[in-house]
Amino acid sequence: MNFWPGFYALQSAWFLFLLVPLVIFYFLKLKRPHQRVPSLALWSQVINDRRVNSPFQRFKRSILLLLQILLLLFLVLALMQPYMQSGAERAEYLPILIDCSASMAATDSESGKTRLDLAKERVTDLIDNMLPDQQFSLIAVSSTARRLTAFTDNQRVLKKALADLTVDDVPSQLEDALRMTQALSRTAPIKTVLFYSDGNFPREVNFDLPFELNFQLLPAAGGNMGITSLNARKNQSGNWDVFIRIENSKQADSPAEVELIQDGNSVAREEIVLGSGDSQRLEFSIAADRESRLEAILTPGAPDSLAADNHAFLTIPQSRQLLVYIDPELASYRYALSDNPELILYPQEKSSTAPLEYDLIIGTSEKDLNRSALVKVGVGFVPEDLTKLISLESNLTDVVDWNRSSSLLRHVELADVQISQQPVWAENANVEDLESLGYEVLIHGRLGPLLLQKRDAGELEYYYLFNTDRSTMPYRVGFPIMVSNLVQLTLQEAGISETQAAATPILPPLELQPDTQYEILTPAGNELRAESDQNGRISGVAALHTGQYTVNGAGAKNVKISVSLLNPLETSLVSEDEIQFSEVPVTATQSQVDSDKPLWGEFAIIAFLLLLGEWWYFQKRPAGTMS
């Protein structure tokens, strides 16, 4: 630090010339009238004042004049806006990124302050020490970036935005904030960016830094234990197996109690002890023949830094049968599924009625697959958007390889399967062309792909490019296994046999009335508005806080949706001390930022005290004077 102060408004030094009229006025004080008196013994002071008023006589030292000179000097120094130089380069435009993800709500046992509170204190110090030529812009960093203020030197605006900043129960995404800052650099010269965080974010960030990043690492919080996973699966007996994963941070061993609440009633409770950095998966079995709401509550037996991960919510769906359409020509599929009690087959022989939407469609043409369904399986044709890449020939072929990790082909053996239709690649066509269109090859033939998978607007699609009934596949043991996998996939897509707790920062999609406005009340008491699309689907609604969201509107009266944190990284409170960017790493520092400290306030206070001293000296009565 440079102990010699700098001056921002050095031109104000011209006000020092006010010393000249001050001294002149002292010499030219008003002369008193002449009076004849019997004696001069009592008028010695008057004679001295007369001598002082004469510009050609040496004047006696005056404390009052000295106070006035000092007062003027300190006022001029205050106008010159002095500051104590830190020695660091001063940034005129300084973006300040503040992490407000879930882990920033973690506290420590000593101060009881959250990491966000510590960040606010440091940023407040910077705002208090702003110089007149500096402008700050505050940016909140959570799952997305939010610009809290534009570049401004208004301390009141900056402090209000800082005070209103709260923690979001979401993971941190630094890349979005850096891209926002890069966009700001097009409107203002940005050389340095400040980033305050506890270091709880992915170590690698895919971003090329066009500016210097000053990573201010906040002190670590205390120990923490939290719920990181909650899901349920329907078993063969019709009950639901509920799975809860609890993880402990690396600070210390900790006991805890886990309680499972079903529709407001406690149905299970278990005590656990986790070592440092350990995790444990708990399993409970519950009965639910209708929609049921579950809440897992974790009660740590030791000091716990983060409260957001101590609750998790899950909804058990209403049990129902799957609605399945199978083309009557596909006899092998209809036969394999005819006795399955979990579904209803269409079209039915004795009824011409059919639902508007299906859960699963297995068809032999594009027309069949134009119906609405969660899972669609095309058999024996090439999709229209692939006809230029693949053609069908009437030749024998077999399976060369298949994706054994695919959910559809799990435990399915396809070796020695003979196929009478052969898909063939067009000239210069390859797998990359399919991937560019969103397709994935699950089964490879000799001259082309045999089975494709595609996820399209929430629908899962499979395409057998050959007719499975014109192959030996239906006569293999793997065929009923594959059909069973298909049913399980559909159950999962429909959320009937397996469900998982929704997590921040996005609400799960809602199926409501088309083209309708809805109001969503958040756990924090804020109201959001969302409009459904032409299919009645609402998606992409931000869920920044854990808890219950209430949806109201046409066809939705107090619909409840609950979201949880469920993020192992946020629960672990792991702190990264280095960020690896595309080109260079950035190492964190825990020392506070050196900034120039303004001194004009101190000089103004001294001037005010001198003014009070002058007033007191002028007003005090001479010694020996009677009151």
N, C-alpha and C positions, 0 to 999 in steps of 0.2 A: 504494500500500500504506500502511495506517495503522500507524505504528510504536508506537502505544500499544496494549499487549496487551489482549485481552478475556479474560474468565473464564467458563468454562462452569458450574462449581460454586462460585459466589460464596458460598454458604452455608457452605462449609468454612472461611471466614475466622474463624468462631467459635472454631476451634481455637487462634487467637492468644492467647486468654485463658489458655492453658497457660503463658504467660510468667510469670503471677503466681505459681503454685505453684513454678515453677522458681527464681525469685528468692527466694521464702520459704524454700525448702529450702536455698538457698545461705546464708541468714542463720542458719538453725537447724541447722547442721551439728552433729554429735555433739561435746559438750564433753569435753576430756581431763581425767583426774583430776589433783588437786593433789599435787605432790611437792616436798619441800625439797631444794635443790641448793646446792652451794658457791658457784656463780657463775651469772650470767645472760648472760654474754658469748656462750655457745654456744646460748642459747635465745631469741634475739631473734625468730626466725621464729615460734616458738610463741606469743610474746606478741602478735605481729601477727595471727596467726590468731584469737587470743582476742578481739582488738578487732573483727575482722571479724564474729565470731559474735554480737557484741552488736548488737541491732537499733537501738541508740541511738548507735552510733559510725559514723563514715564508714569504709567499707571500702576497702581498697587494690584497684586495678584488677586483675581476674583474667582472664588469657588463656583459662583453661579455661571460665569462665562465658561469656565472649564467644563461644567456639566452640559452646557448648551453645545459646546464644540464636540464633546464625546457623543452626545445624542445625535447630532448631525452626521458624525462619522459612522456610527453603527447603522443609522437609517440608510445611508448611501451604500454601505457594505451589503445590507439586506437587499437593496434594489439591484445590486450587481449579481445577485443570485449565486453566491459561492457554493462550492460543493467539495467534499473530501474525495480525492481521486483514488479509485481502487487499484488502478494500474491495468485493469482488464479493458479490452476494447468495448466501447459502449455501442450497443445496437440501437439505432433509431426506431426501427420497426422490429418488434420482438413477438413472435407467436409463442404462447405458453400452452402446451398440451398437458392436460390433467387427467390422469387415469381415474375413472369412476366406476370400474367394473366391480363385481361382487366381492372380490378379495380385499378391496379398499375399505370395506366396512369392518375388517378385522381389527380387534383391539389388542392392547398389551396389558399385562397385569400391573405394570408400574404406574402409567399415567391414565389408563382407561380411555385414551383417545383413539379414534379410528385413524387408519392411514390417510383417509381423506382429510380429516381434521389437521393432521400434520402438514399435508400438502397445502391446505388453505393458509396456514400460518406462514409458511415460507413465501407463498405468492403474495400475501398481504404485505410482508416486509418489502418485497420488490415494488409493489404499487406505492407504498409510502415513500420510497426513495426514488421515485420517478423524477427525471429531469424534464424541463419544459420542452425539450426537443425530442422526447421519447414518446412512442405510442405502442401500446400492448394490444394483443388480440387473444382472447381466451377461447380454447377449444377443448371440449369434453371428449374423452376417449372411452368408449365402451364397446358394444358389439358393432356400433357404427360411430361416426364422428359427428359432433354437433358444435357448430360455431356459436359460442355464447355471446361474443361481442365482436364488432368490427374493430379495426385499428383505431384506438382512441387514446387521448391523454386525460380523459375525464376520470378521475379517481373514484368519484361517487358511482359512476356507471360500472366500472370494473369491480368495485367491492360489492355492489348489489348482485351482479351476475355471479360472483364467487360465492356469496352467501347463499344464493338460491340453488347452487349445485348440490345434488344428492347422489347417492350411490345407486346404480342400477344392478339388479340381480342377474347379471349376464357376464359371459366371458369377455375378455379384452381383445380388440382387433386393432392393432396399431397401424396396419397398412392403410386403412381408410383415412385415418387422421393425417398421415404423412402425405397422402395424395391431395387431401384438402389443402394442406399447407403449401404444397407445390402449386396448386391453383392460385393461392393468394400471392405467391411470389411473382405472378404476372402483373399484379396491380401495385406492388410495393417491393422495394429492394430488401430481400430477406437474406441475411448472412448466417444467422444463428437461430436455432429453435430450442426452446427449453422443454423438457419432458419430465414430469413428476410422476413416479409410479413406484409400486412395491415390487416390481419385477416379475409379477405373476402373469406371464404371457408366453406364447411360443418363442423359443430362442431364435429361430430363423424367420426373417421377414423378407419377402420377395419385393424389394424396392431398391432403386438406385438413388442414393442421397445426393440432391443437388445443393445442399447446404450443410452446415455443421450442426450436429445434433448433440446437445448437452443433456445427457441422461442423468437425472437426479434421483438416485435410489433412496427411498425412504427406509427407516429402520424396520426390521422384521417384527411381525406380530407374535403373539404367543401360540400355544398349541391349539389344535383344532381337530374335531371329529365330525364327520358328516355323512349323509346319505348320498351315494353317487349313482345308484341304479335302483329302479323299481319297475317290475313287470310281472305279468301273470299269464299262465297257460292253462287251458282247460284239459283235465286229464280224462282217462277212459271212463271213470266212474261218474263223470258229469260235474265234479267239483272243480274248483280252481286252485292251482298251486301258485302262491304269491312268493316272489323272490325279491329280497332286499339286500343290497350290498352296502356295507358300512366301511369307511376308510378312515384311518387315523394319520395325522401329519407326523413328521419326523421329530417333533420336539420331545415327546415323553410318552410313556405308557398311560393308558386311560381306561377306566371302567365306564360302562354306560348301560342304559336300559332302553330297549326298543319295544314300542307298543304299536299294535295294529288296530285301527279304528275302522269299523264297517258301519256305514249309515248312522254314525253317532254313537255306536256301541263298541266297547272294547272287546275284541275277539281273541287276541293273542298278546302275550308279553314274554320277553326274554331278556336276561341280563348277559352281558358280554364283557370281556376285557381284551383290549387290543394293544399290542406292543407298538413301539415306535415304528411308523411307516407301514404297519400291517393293515390288512383288510379281511373282511369276513362276509360270507354270503349266508343269509338266513332264509329259511323256507317255511312258509305257513300254508295250511290247507283250509280253505273256507268254502262254504256252500252259498251259491248265488244262482237262482233260477230266473232272475230278472236283473234289470240295470241296478248296479250297486256302486256306491262311492267309498273308496278306501283312502285312509290317511295314515301314513307311517310317521311316528313321532320318535325322535331320538332325544334322550335326556342324558347328556354327558355327566359323569360323576366327578369330573375335574374341570378346572377353568377352561372355558371354550371361547375361542376368539370370534367365531363367525356363527351367526344365528340363522342365516338364510338357508343353510343346507341341513337344518335339523328337522325339517318337515318335507314330506313328499306326498303327492296326490296321484291317485289312479282311479279310473272309472271302468268297472266291469260292464261290458255291453250286454244288452238284452239278447238272450239266446233265441235263435231262429234257424230255419232251414235255408239252405242255399237254393237260389233260383238258377237253374242250369238249362241252357238251350243246346241241343246236339242235333245236327243235321240227320234226318232219318236215314240217309245213305251210309252214315258211319256206324254200322251195326256193332263193330267191336267196342266202341266207346259206350254206346248205349247199354250193351250187355254188361260191361265192366261196372257200370254205375247204377244199374237198374235196382239193385237191392240195398243201396246205401241209404240209411234213414236220415242222414244229415242234409239231404237235398231233395228237390222236386224237379223232375225231368219235364222238359217241354221240347216239341209239341206233344200233347197228350192225345191218345187215341179217342177217348170218350168226351173230349172237351175241346172246343175251338178257341177258348179264351186264353190269353197270354198276357204276362205282365209287360209294362212299358220298359222296364229296365231289368237286366239280369246280373247275376254275380259272375257267371261263367258262360261263355259262348264257345262252342266247338263247331266250326262251319267249314264248308268246302268252297266258298266263294267270297268275294269282297262284299257282296250284298248281305250275306249272313253277318259279317263283322261290322257292318254299318250300324247295327243295333248298339245300344248303350250297355256297357258291362264293365266290371272291374278287371276281369281277365278274359282275354280273347285268344283263341287258338285257331289258326288257319291251317287246313290240311289239303295238300295236293295242288297248290297253285302258288304262283310267284306274285308278290304284291306289285301293284301298278307302278310304284316308284322305283322298282328294281328290274323291270322288264328289259331295260337297256343293258343291264349288267349280267343277268342270269337268264338262261333258257332251259326248258325241260325237253329231254329226249327219251324215247322209249328204249332204253338199253339197261341191261343189268348192271348194278353197282353194289358196293358194300360200304361199311363204315370204316374210315381210316383212323379217326380219333374223335374224342368227345370231351367236353368239359365236365369232369367228374365232381367238381365242387358246386356245380349249378344246383339250385334247389329243386328244379324239375327232374334232373337226372341223377339225383343222389341215390346210391345203391342200385343203379340200373346198369346192367351188363348188355352192351350192344355189339360185342364181337360176334362175327359169323352171321349177322343179320343180312339177308339178301333183299335187295330192293329192285323193283322192275322199272322204276323211273329214275332217270339220272339228271340232276341239275348240273349245268355246264356253264362255266364262266364265259362271258363274252370276251372278245379280243381286247387285251390290255386292261381288263377289269381285275380287281383284287380285293382283299379284305379291307384295305384302307378306304376304298370307295364305300363299302358298307358302313364302316365306322363313322365316316363323315356324314352319313344319313341317320346315324343314331342306332344302327343295328350291331348286334354282337353275335358271332358265330358260335353255336353250342356244339354242333355235330359237323364234322368235316367228311366229305366224300372224296372220291378219287379225282373228280374233275370239277367239283364245286361244293358249296355248302349244302348241308341237308336240313339243318334246323337253325333258325334265327330267333333272337330275342330283341325286343324293343320296348322302351318305356316312353309312352306318348301321352302327355297331358294328364298324368295320374293314372292312366290305364296301362296294364302290363300285357304285352302282346307277344305271342309265339307263332312262328310260321314253319310248319313242316313243308318243305318244298317238294315233297313227294307224297303220294297217297299211302298212308300207313297200312290201309287194308289191302294194298297191292304189294305187300312185303311179308316177310316172316316175323315181323315184330309182334303182332297180336298173339302169336303162338309161343312166344318166349315168356319166361318167368318175369323178365324185366318190364313187360307191358303193364300188368296190373300194379306193379310198384310205381311206375311212372304216372299212371292215372291217379293213384293214391296221393302221390306228391303234388299233382295238379290240384286235387281237392284241398289239400292242406295249404297250398299257396293261396287259393281263393279264400279259404277261411281266414287266413292272415290278412289278406288285402281288405276283406270285409270287416276285420276286427272282431270276429266272432269267437275264434278259438284261442287267440293270443292278442294281448294288448300291452302297450308300454306307456309309461307315464310321459306326459307332454312336458317338455323342458323349454325354458327361456332360450332365445329372445323372441320367438315367433309362436303365436297361437296356432294350434292345429287347424286344418281346413274345416269349414262349416258348410253343411248342406242345408240351404234354406230356400226361400222362394226367389225366383229369378228377378233381376233388375229391381231390387228393393233396398231402401236405406235402413240400416240398423244402428242402434246405439249400443256401445259396449262400455260398461262401467268397470274400471280397473280396481285392483286392491288398494291403490293409493287414493281412490275417490275421484279420479279424473274420468272424463267422458270422451270416448273415441267414436268416430263415425266411420262406417264402412258400407260399401254398396256391393251387393252380390252381382255376379255376372249373368249372362243369359241362361246358364245352366243352374243358377241358384247357388253357386259356390263362392264362398268368401275365403280368401287366403292371403297370407303375407301381412297379417295384422301384428304389430309390434306388441310383445309381452315383456316389458322391462322389469317387472316385479313378480316375485313368486306369490301365489295365493289364488283366490277365486275371481274369475271374470264373469260378469253377468251380461247376457245378450238380450235385448228387447227389440221388438219390431213385429212386422206381419209374420205370423206363423212361429214366432219365437217369443215366449213370455217367460222372463226370468230363467232363461237357459243358462246353466252353470257350467263353466269350464275352468279347470284348475291346472296351473302349471307349476313346475318345481325347478330348482337350480340344476341338480344332477350333473355336475361337472367335476370330474376327479381333479383337474388341474386347479380349479378355484378352491376346492376343499383342501388340497395339499398345502396351500399357501407357500409353494416353492417359489423362491426368489432367484431370478436370473440376474447376474451382475454383468452380463455382456449380451449385446444384440448383434447377431450375425446378419449383415445385409448382403446384397448381391456381390459387392466388391470388397468392402472393408467392414471389420467389426467395430462396434462402439462400446467402450467400457464405461460402466457406471461409476459415479462418484457420490459419496455420501456427504462431502463438505458442501456447505451452502454457497450459493452463487455470490461472488464478490460484485458489489454494485457501488456506483458513486453515491455518496450520502449527501443530500442537500443540507446546507448550513444556514440558509437565509432565515429559517424559523428561529434558530437560536439567536442570531444577530437581532432579529426583530424583538425578541423577548428582552434582550439586554437593553435595547433602546427604550422599551416600555418601562423597564426598571429605572433607567436614568431619568426618564420623564417624571416618574413618581418621586425620585430623589430631588429633582429640581423643584417640583411643586412643594415638597415638604420643606426644603431649605428656604424657599421664598416665603412660605406661609408661617414659618416658626417665628415666635416673638423674641426680640433681643433679650439677652440675659439681664435681670434686674428690673425689667419693665413690669409695672403693676398690671394685674389682670383687670 
